[in-house]
Amino acid sequence: GGDDKVIKLVNRKTGTAVWSVEIGTGVKSLAFNKDGSMLAAGGQDRVVRVWAVAAGSRPVERCTLTGHSKWVSSVAWNEDGKTLASGSNDKTVRLWDVESGEEKGTLTGHVVSWQQMDAGTKALATKVKEGGSAGGNRSGQYIVTAEGDMVYVYLATSEGEKHGESLAAFRSPSNVQDVCCRGTCVVVGCSGGQVRLGCEGRVPTTVRAHSPRLYCTRAA
């Protein structure tokens, strides 16, 4: 998806388009759910669109989600595919029940990443501050958001309801362009080209990865 207002599914082996969908606005973010049956797109028109996707057929629009006041820069599914998070330049992350189309909650941020943790797994547990840390062990599902140069970690239910205030927060060296949570680590891509890595029980570290600017990052 891009500024041509078209979403294309491309065969990675042949490079040919399997299908394309025109949505009438610039596409700022895309995400499939875990099993690939649902596709979400964040638009420059402030709308989140969701399609059902099946092999061998064109996607069928499932719902449109409205509420943001600026373009949608980030979309992310939770583990079971029932809840979608959307981050916007209006500095909010909204949590949606895709089945009903209802908004379930709002967090601070403009980009977002989900992480599922098993109930018995030690999870992101440290409230990180510049120069120090304190905290304990927690389990559950986590949502990582970012706004400006700050990164926040929230504990949430599988339905997307958050538990109180953020249980971890740390500052990045420049404005955050992208976040990704895998295991007990959060990877943050910064506009200044730095990658910030925050892991359980450790003070975040920074490496210089790109010059002059970084737009996206993922954890392996």
N, C-alpha and C positions, 0 to 999 in steps of 0.2 A: 504494500500500500504506500501511497505517496501523494504529492501535490497534484498529480493528474486525476485524483478523485476516483481511482480504480483500485480494487483489491484483486490480486491475481494469485491463484494457486499454480505453482510451477513444478513440473516433474524434474527432480534434481538430477536425474540421469540424462535426460534428453534436453533439458532446458526449455521445453515447450510448455505453453500455458494449458493447464487442464480445464480451468474455467476462470472467468473474470466477472466481477460485479461492480457496477458503477453506483456510487453512493451520493454523489452530488456535493461532496465536500472533501477537503484534504484529509488524508488519513495520517494520524499522528502516532497510533499505537495499535498493535495486534497481539492476540494471544489465543491459542487453542487450549481447551481443557485437557486433562491428563490423558483421556482415551481418544482424543481427536474428534469427538462427535459434536463439539460446539466451538464456534469461533466468535470472539468478541473484538470489536474495533472501536477505538476512540477517535472522534472526529474533531476537525477544526470548528465545526458548528456547535460544539459543546455537548453533543449527543453521543451516547454509547449504544452501539448496535450489536445484536447477538443473532447468529444464524445457527441452525442445525445443519450439520455436514454429514453426508453419507457417501461412501465410495461409489463412483460411477454416476453421480448425479450432481446437479447444481445445488448450492446451498439454499436453504429455505429460511427466510427471516423469521426469527422467533419472537423478538421483542425489541423495543427501543427504550432506553433509560435516560430520563432527563432530570436535571437538577443542578448541573454545573453551570457556572456563569462565564467560564472561559474554556478554551479548547482542552480536550482530554489528552494528556501527554503520556498516560500509562494505564494499562489494564492488566489484571492478574487474577487467575482462578485459584480458589482454594482446592484442597486435595480431593474432595469428593465431587467437585464440579457444580455444587449447588449455590455457592456464593461467589460473586464477582466483585473485585475491588477496582475502582477507577480513580486515578489521580489526575488532578487538573491544575492548570496555571492559576486557578482561583484559590490555590493553596489549601484545598481540601481533598481528602481521600474518602470516597463514599463506598459503602458496602451494600450490595444489592442481592436480594433474593431473586434469582433469575426466573424461577417458576412463576412467581406472582408479580414480578416487576416492582416490588416494593423496596424502598430504601430502608436498610436495617440499622445504619449508624454512620457517623462521620468522624474521621480522624484528621490530624494535622499532616499536611504534606502535599507534594505535587507528583511524586513517583512512589510506587508501591511494589512489594514482593511478598508472597505468602510462603510459609514453611510449615509443613506438617511434622509433628513429633509424636512418636509412640508414647503412650501414657507412662511407661517406665523409663523413658529416655531422659537423661540429664540434658536440659536445654539451655538456651541463652539465659544465664543466671546472674550476670554481674551488671550492676548499675555502674557504667563506666563514666569516669570524669577525667578531665585533663589532669594527668599527673597522679591518678590514684583510682582505686575501685573498691566496691563493697557490695555484698549481696549474698544470695543463697541459691539452692537448686529449685527449679520449677519444671513443670511438664505441661504439655498441651499444644495448641496450635498458635503460631506466631504470625504477626503481620509486621513487616518492616516498612517504614515510610521515611521520607526525607523532605525537608523544606529549607531552602537556602543552603547553609553549610551544616545544618544539624540533621542527624539520623536518629530515629526513634524506633524502639521495638515494643510492640504491644502483645499481650496475651489475649487470645480470643477463643470463643467456642467455635465448634464446627459450623454453627449457623451464622457466625460473623459478629456476634455480640462481644464487645471488648470488656475486659475485666479491669476497671479502674484506669489510672493514668499509666503512661509508658513505664515499663519496668527496666528499660535500659535506654541510654542516650549518649551519643558522643559527637564531637565536632570534627568536621572534615576540613582539610586545608583550603578548599575553595567550594563554590556552589556545587551541589550534587546534581549530576545529570542522570544517573541510573543507580539502582540498588538491586542486589540479588542475595537471597538467603538460601544456603544449602548446609545441611547438618547443623552444626553449632557455630557457623561462621557467616558473617555478613560482609559482602564485597561491595564497595562503593566506588563508582566512577565519578571523578570530579571534573569540572569545566577547565581547570588548569592543567589537565593531563595526568593528574595523580590518581592512583588506586589506593584506597584506604581499606585495610583488612581488620575486622574486629572479630575475635573468636572468644569463646567462653573462657573466662578467668584470666584474660590477657588484656593489657593496655593496647589499644589499636595501633597498628603500624602502617606506615605510608611508603609506597614506592613510586618513583617517577616512571610512568609507562608510555606516555604519548606527549608529543609536542606539535602544535601548541594546545590542542583541544581534544577532549575525549567525550564521546556521546553515549556509549553503551558498554556494559561489562557483564560477564557471567562467571559463575563458579563451576569448576570441573569436579 
